[in-house]
């Protein structure tokens, strides 16, 4: 059974990589990650796009 993990993101550049890595490192693999950035003024949008390019389970 596939499920979705929805992650709201705003101005959390310091933590967003650790958050995404933690989700991706789970033993259950059949899921998608939806990263919802609310116009962060930091590098969060670029970081999210970077992860989306690396892993097809990630949507921005």
N, C-alpha and C positions, 0 to 999 in steps of 0.2 A: 504494500500500500504506500503510495507516494503522498507526501505531505509538504506543506510550505512553511518556511520560517521567514517571518516578516520582521525586518530590522529598521526601525525609524532612526534616521541619522541627522544630526544637526550639530555642527561645531565640536566634533569629538575626534579630531584627527589623531590625538594622542592614544586613543583606545580602539579605533575602528579596525585596525589590522588584527589585533589580538582577538577581537570579537569574531571577525570573519574566520580566522584560522581555527578558533575554538569550534565553530559550527562545522567547518569542513573536516575536522579531525574526528568526528563522531564515527562509531563503528557501523551504524546504519547508514547506507549510502543512497537510498532511493528518496531523495528530497530535493526541493529547490529552495534557493535563498533569494528573497526579494528585498533589495536594499532601497529604501525610500529616503532620498536626501531632500531636505526642505530648504534648499538654497544656502547651504553652508558657505560662509565666506573663507573658510580654510581650504585645505587640500582634499577634503573628504570626497568631493565629486570625482576627482582624478583617481583617487585610491579605489573607489568603487568600480570605476570603469576598468582599471587595471585588473582587478580580480575577475570581473565579468569576462574579460578577454581570455583569462587563464582557465576558467572553469565554466563549462556550459550549464551547470546547475544554477549559476548566479545570474539574476536579472536585476537591472537598475531601472 
